[in-house]
Amino acid sequence: MIAVIRPYCDADIDAVTVIWLDSWRSTGISSSATLEELRERWPTELAKGWVVDVAVHGSDITGFIAIHENCIEQLFIAPVFQGQRIGKLLLDHAKIKIPAGFHLTTARDSADAR
């Protein structure tokens, strides 16, 4: 699969928040977050400085990465697209944007997330 990375735009909010929730749930780690809560949280995080890029295949947003300073705040791939190297593509994109290196924390209970 060939995906393209592009900057997030406001029209992407529904797709990225669904990916955020569905991908989190795919890890098997429980969360009480709802889609509505994530949609409410999203603009707040952007206002705090998240810089978001999305991976796109055709007309589908397949994943996203949110970076703040030298930290990857979020990196999620839609479950249907997991295992197709989109995460690697987004991490390689982060290496270009933050050449001095970055910090990334994953859910410790999830080998898939790591």
N, C-alpha and C positions, 0 to 999 in steps of 0.2 A: 504494500500500500504506500502510495506517495501522498504525504500530507504537506500542507503549506502552513507556515506560521505567519500570523498577522496580528496587529494590535487589536485588543478588545475594543468594541464599540457598544454604546448603550443598548442597541438592539439585541445584543448577545445575552442580556441578563437572564432570560428564561432558560436558554440552553446551558449556560455555565452553572446556574444554581441547581438545575436538575442533575447535571453531571457531578457536581460537588456532592450532592446527597446520595445519588445512586452509587457512585464510586466508593464513598465512605462505607455505605451499607455492604458493598461487595467484599469488604475486608473481613466482615464477620465480627467487627468490634461494635458493640452497641453504642447508640447515640440517641439522645432524646430530641435532637434537632429536627425541626420540620422544614419543609420547603418554604413555607411562609416566613419562618424565622431567618432562613438563609437569604431570602429575597430582601428582607428588611435590613439585614446586617451588611449586605453587599455594598450599598452606597457609602456606608460608614467607613468600611475598610478602604474603598477607593479614595475617600476624602482624607484618610490617614496617610496615604502615600503609596498604596499598592499600585504597581505597574503590571498590567495583565496583558498577556498575549494568549491567543487561542490557536490550536491546531485545527486545520480544516481539511476535510477530504470531500471534494465535490461541494455540495451545499451543506454538509454535516459538520458541525463543530464536534470534534472527537475528543478534545481535552483542553486543558488550560494550565497556565502557570502564573502565579501571582508572586511578584518580587517586590520587596521593600528593602532599599539600601543593599546590603550584601546578604540578605536572607531570602531564601525561597519560603514564602509563607504558605503557599498551597500549590500542589501539583496533583491534578486528578485527570484520569482518563475514563471516558464512558466505558462501562463494563463490556459492551459489545465490541469495543475496539481495543481492549486490553490484550497484551501479548503480541501486539503488532508493531512494536518499536516506537510508538508515539511518545512514550515517556522518555526514551533515550533522545529522541529528536528535540523534545522540550528542554531536557537537561543540557544537550549540546548548545541549544539556543541560549540558555542561561550562562554557559561558559563564555560565550562570545560577549554577552551583555555585561558580565561581571568577570573580566579576565583575571583579576587578582584573587579570585576564589569566592566561594559563598558558603553559607551555613544552611543546612537542611536537617530538619528533625522529622522522623517518621514515627508512626504509631508502633510502639515497641512490641505489641502483641501480634503484629501482622507481618509475616514473612513476605506476603505479596506486596505490601506497601513498601517494605525495605527493598 
